[in-house]
Amino acid sequence: MRGVNAAPTASARPPVLRRLGVPLAALAAVAVPTTYIALVDPNAPGHYPICPFLAATGWWCPGCGGLRCVHALVHGDLSGALHDNAPAVLLFAVLSVLWVRWVWAAATGGPAPRLALGVRRWVLVALLLLVFTVVRNLPIGAGLAPPLV
């Protein structure tokens, strides 16, 4: 028989709601700014600061159009979101799948999913973002650039 102050055994798991606390807190941390972006249109001038990279170089950075992308996605405009920032749409899809897997693991008591890309894959991601940045700033890639506000 265990004493009152004895540590719980390794097989004892916290209740489901406690295990879901961190994934749900992460969802809330994303939902609050997303709600703001949904309500305050980034396409209207004066609501958000200009990208420092765009201001310094005149080039769209890989993140330019990200707020417009979120606004478009929240309002159900997938083609507009892809036009504003296609890599961000892909990132949001991947993060959504990882979050669902995280919630499932927390609900069932399994281990949280890990995202281990390794150096070569990170280099590939960086190169793809570099190519995206260059192409969206060329006349041929104008369809990948968000509109000027």
C-alpha positions as CSV (number, residue, x, y, z in Angstrom):
1,M,0.0,0.0,0.0
2,R,1.3,3.5,-1.0
3,G,1.7,6.2,1.6
4,V,-0.1,9.5,1.3
5,N,3.0,11.4,0.0
6,A,4.2,8.6,-2.3
7,A,4.9,9.5,-5.9
8,P,2.5,8.2,-8.5
9,T,3.6,5.1,-10.4
10,A,4.9,5.3,-14.0
11,S,1.6,3.8,-15.3
12,A,-0.5,6.5,-13.7
13,R,-1.5,9.1,-16.3
14,P,-3.0,12.5,-15.7
15,P,-6.6,12.9,-16.6
16,V,-7.5,13.6,-20.3
17,L,-8.4,17.3,-19.7
18,R,-5.0,17.9,-18.0
19,R,-3.2,16.2,-21.0
20,L,-5.1,18.3,-23.4
21,G,-4.2,21.5,-21.6
22,V,-1.1,22.4,-23.5
23,P,-2.4,21.6,-27.0
24,L,-5.5,23.6,-26.2
25,A,-3.4,26.5,-24.9
26,A,-1.4,26.4,-28.1
27,L,-4.7,26.6,-30.0
28,A,-5.8,29.6,-28.0
29,A,-2.4,31.3,-28.6
30,V,-3.0,31.0,-32.3
31,A,-6.7,31.7,-32.3
32,V,-6.4,35.1,-30.6
33,P,-4.1,36.8,-33.2
34,T,-5.9,35.0,-36.0
35,T,-9.2,36.4,-34.8
36,Y,-7.7,39.9,-34.8
37,I,-6.4,39.4,-38.3
38,A,-9.8,38.1,-39.4
39,L,-11.4,41.3,-38.0
40,V,-8.8,43.9,-39.1
41,D,-8.3,43.5,-42.8
42,P,-4.6,43.6,-43.8
43,N,-5.6,44.8,-47.3
44,A,-6.8,48.1,-45.9
45,P,-3.9,50.5,-45.5
46,G,-2.7,51.8,-42.1
47,H,-3.6,48.8,-39.9
48,Y,-0.3,47.0,-40.0
49,P,3.4,48.1,-40.4
50,I,5.2,47.5,-43.7
51,C,7.6,44.7,-43.9
52,P,11.1,46.0,-43.0
53,F,12.7,43.9,-45.8
54,L,10.2,45.3,-48.3
55,A,10.8,48.8,-47.1
56,A,14.6,48.4,-47.3
57,T,14.9,46.5,-50.6
58,G,11.6,46.9,-52.5
59,W,11.4,43.1,-52.7
60,W,8.8,40.8,-51.2
61,C,10.3,38.6,-48.5
62,P,9.1,35.0,-48.0
63,G,6.8,36.2,-45.3
64,C,5.3,39.1,-47.1
65,G,1.6,38.6,-47.6
66,G,1.3,36.3,-44.6
67,L,-1.3,38.4,-42.8
68,R,-3.3,38.7,-46.0
69,C,-3.0,35.0,-46.4
70,V,-4.4,34.3,-42.9
71,H,-7.2,36.8,-43.5
72,A,-8.1,35.1,-46.8
73,L,-8.0,31.6,-45.2
74,V,-10.2,32.7,-42.3
75,H,-12.7,34.1,-44.8
76,G,-12.6,30.9,-46.9
77,D,-10.7,32.3,-49.9
78,L,-8.1,29.6,-50.6
79,S,-7.1,31.0,-54.0
80,G,-6.5,34.4,-52.5
81,A,-4.5,32.9,-49.7
82,L,-2.3,31.0,-52.2
83,H,-1.8,34.2,-54.2
84,D,-0.8,36.1,-51.1
85,N,1.7,33.6,-49.7
86,A,1.6,30.0,-51.0
87,P,4.3,28.7,-48.6
88,A,2.4,30.0,-45.6
89,V,-0.7,28.0,-46.7
90,L,1.5,24.9,-46.9
91,L,3.0,25.7,-43.5
92,F,-0.5,26.2,-42.0
93,A,-1.7,22.9,-43.4
94,V,1.4,21.0,-42.0
95,L,1.0,22.7,-38.6
96,S,-2.7,21.9,-38.5
97,V,-2.0,18.2,-39.1
98,L,0.7,18.2,-36.5
99,W,-1.7,19.9,-34.0
100,V,-4.4,17.3,-34.6
101,R,-1.8,14.5,-34.1
102,W,-0.7,16.2,-30.9
103,V,-4.3,16.4,-29.6
104,W,-4.9,12.8,-30.5
105,A,-1.7,11.7,-28.7
106,A,-2.7,13.8,-25.7
107,A,-6.2,12.4,-25.6
108,T,-5.0,8.8,-25.9
109,G,-2.0,9.1,-23.7
110,G,0.5,8.5,-26.4
111,P,3.7,10.5,-27.1
112,A,3.5,13.9,-28.8
113,P,4.5,13.9,-32.4
114,R,8.0,15.2,-33.2
115,L,9.1,17.1,-36.3
116,A,12.7,16.1,-37.0
117,L,13.8,17.3,-40.4
118,G,17.5,17.1,-40.2
119,V,20.1,19.5,-41.6
120,R,19.6,18.5,-45.3
121,R,15.9,19.0,-45.2
122,W,16.2,22.4,-43.5
123,V,18.7,23.4,-46.2
124,L,16.2,22.3,-48.8
125,V,13.4,24.3,-47.1
126,A,15.7,27.3,-47.0
127,L,16.6,26.9,-50.7
128,L,12.9,26.5,-51.7
129,L,12.1,29.7,-49.8
130,L,15.0,31.5,-51.5
131,V,13.7,30.4,-54.9
132,F,10.2,31.4,-54.0
133,T,11.5,34.8,-52.9
134,V,13.4,35.4,-56.1
135,V,10.6,34.2,-58.4
136,R,7.8,36.2,-56.7
137,N,9.9,39.3,-57.3
138,L,10.4,38.7,-61.0
139,P,7.8,39.7,-63.6
140,I,7.1,36.0,-64.3
141,G,6.2,35.4,-60.7
142,A,4.0,38.4,-60.2
143,G,1.1,36.1,-59.4
144,L,2.9,35.0,-56.3
145,A,3.3,38.5,-54.9
146,P,0.6,40.0,-52.7
147,P,-1.0,43.3,-53.8
148,L,0.6,46.6,-52.7
149,V,-1.4,48.4,-50.1
